[in-house]
Amino acid sequence: MEQVFKSLMRSKEKPSLPTFNSMILNYGKARYLFDGLVESHGRIRVSTLHAMLDVYCINGLPQEADSLFESTRSIKVLSDSSMYKLLYKAYTKANSKELLDKLLINMDKDGIISNKRFFMDALGAIGSLPAKSGSNSTAANSNNPQDLAKAQLEM
């Protein structure tokens, strides 16, 4: 929940103390319910996992999303390409090369092919990124994951 607090502190809107408490409490409850479902060996639907991951990703909590994703992988919940697209987009937005590398390894293990269409779907607004002057080598040498993905698409 520390990640939730840090994300709220970085947000443009500064929530009040009751808003902080409510959001952290609700994240905690949702995760508690999800973990309870896992522990009870109940059937976890992919849509339930998508919803949890989506909430973490939308709210700028890539570490929480990764933690949840890894815990579900350990109990053999099947992952599909839309889940990987969601995580790829969130990790790219967070500029987390470590999480991106780990995600690409998991994609490979699960047989998800990361072709041009995958990256275009995952990044969605790639056409709205401003064009850079110069060659593709500038983007290829960048440490920014968005630049790297764009360079892969242009090759």
N, C-alpha and C positions, 0 to 999 in steps of 0.2 A: 504494500500500500504506500510505501515511501515513494515509489515511482509515480503514483497518482498525485500525491502531494506536490512533488517537484514539477510535474506537468502543469498543475493548476497555478503554481507560482510563476511559471514562464508564460502563461497565457496573456493575451493582449487585454482581455477583460479581467479585472481583479475582483473575483467573487468575494462575497462577505463571508464571515466566519461560519454562519449557519449553512451557507451554500457549500463551503469546504467540507464541513462535517457530513452533510447530506450526501454529497458525491462520493466521498471516501466510504461512508457506510454502505451505500448502494453497490459500489464496486465490490466491497467485501462480502455483502450478502449474495450477490450473483456468483462470485467465485466460490463461496461456501456451498451454495446449492449445487453448482457444477461439480465440485470436488466430492460432495455427498453422493451424487449420482454415480460418479466414477467408483467410489469406495463400495457402493452397494452392488457393484457389478451389473448395474442396469444397462440397458442398451442405450448407447449414446448416438444420437442421430447427427449426421454431418451438418444438418441445418442448425442444430443447437451449438455446435462448435463454431460454425461460421458466424453466428450471431455474437457469441462471446468474443471471438477474434476481431470482428468488425468493430465492436464497441471500443476495444483497446486501441485498434489502429486509428479509428476516427478521432479519438481523444489524445493522440500522440503518445501512446504508451507501448512502444515497440518491444521493450524488455518484458513487459507483462504478457504481451502477445506471444513472444518467443517462449516464455516459461510455460504458458498454457499449451502451446503447440508441442513442445518437447514432452510434456507430461502425457499428452494424448497419444503421441507416437509410441511412448513406452508401453501403453496398454493396447497397442495395435489398432487404434481408430484409423480407418482409411482416409487418406488425404486425396483430394482431387485438384485438378489444375486451377479451379477458381479460388481455392484456398491459398494456393501458392501465389497466384496473381495478387490477391489481397495483401499477403505478407510482403511480397516483393515491392509493391507500391509503398507500403508503410515503411519498410526498412530503407528504401531509397530516399523517401522524403525525410527520414531521420538521419540520413548520411551515415548509416551504420554499415561500414564495409564488413565488419566481423559477422554481423547477423546475415548480411547478404551472402557471404561466402558459405556460412553454415547452411543457409536455405538452399543454395545451389547444389550443395553436396546431398542434401536430403531429397531434392528433386531428382537427382541422378539415381539415387537408391530406389525411389518410387517409380522410376520410368517416365517421369514428366519431361517432355522434350521442350527445351527453352529455345524455340525458334523465333524468327522475326515477328510472327503474329503474336506469340506469347508476350514478348516485350512491349509491343504496341498496345495490346489489350491491357497489360498490367500498368503501363504508364499513362494510358488514356490520352492525355493532353500533350503528347510529344510534338504534335504539329504546331502547338502554340508556343513552344520554346523558341526564343529568338535565335536566328541563324548566327553562327560564329564566323568571323572572317578567318581566312587561312585554311589549312588542310585539316583532314581528319586526325592527323597525328597529334594535334594539340589536344583534342578531346580524348584520344587514346592514352595520352600521357597524364591525364588529369587524375586526381584522387577522388573526384566527385563521382559517386555512383550513377547520377543522372547523365553526366557526360560520357561515362563508359558505356552505358546502355545505348545512348544515342549513336556513339561511334560504331557499336556493333550493328545497329540497324542500317547505318549508311554504307557499311562494307559489303 
